[in-house]
Amino acid sequence: MTRKKKTRSLADKVTIRTGRRKDFKKWRHDNPDQVTSSRRFVAKKQQQRKLQAVRKLARQQEGQNIVIHPDKEGDNPSGDHS
């Protein structure tokens, strides 16, 4: 049984911007200056970054302090190891 020959797609030959995804991707690649994110998306991402920063700061503050180089006097604020 022979297979049916695939038809060649016309999507690559399209030069105008249509509603098709492939055409839009090509147009977006060719015109990066005209592509901007929506205000809603930008606001959402800003909010996510702020929340992430707050969580990171909280994690850092609740963690225990460790002395990296206990034998050096400059790094040890307590001054016990003299």
Sequence and secondary structure as in RCSB ss.txt:
>XXXX:A:sequence
MTRKKKTRSLADKVTIRTGRRKDFKKWRHDNPDQVTSSRRFVAKKQQQRKLQAVRKLARQQEGQNIVIHPDKEGD
NPSGDHS
>XXXX:A:secstr
         SGGG  S  S HHHHHHHHHH GGG    HHHHHHHHHHHHHHHHHHHHHHHHS    S TT TTT
 TT    
